[in-house]
C-alpha cells in the first residue's frame, strides 16, 4: 500500500509527517520553499 502511494505522490512522507504534527528537524534544500 505504501509503495503505490509513493508512486502517486513522491512527497507523501513529508506530507504525512506534517499532517500528523511531526516537524522534521531537517528539510532538504530543494523542499524549503514548499515547507508548510
C-alpha positions, 0 to 999 in steps of 0.5 A: 500500500505504501509503495503505490502511494509513493508512486502517486505522490513522491512527497507523501512522507513529508506530507504525512509527517506534517499532517500528523504534527511531526516537524522534521528537524531537517528539510532538504534544500530543494523542499524549503520553499514548499515547507508548510 
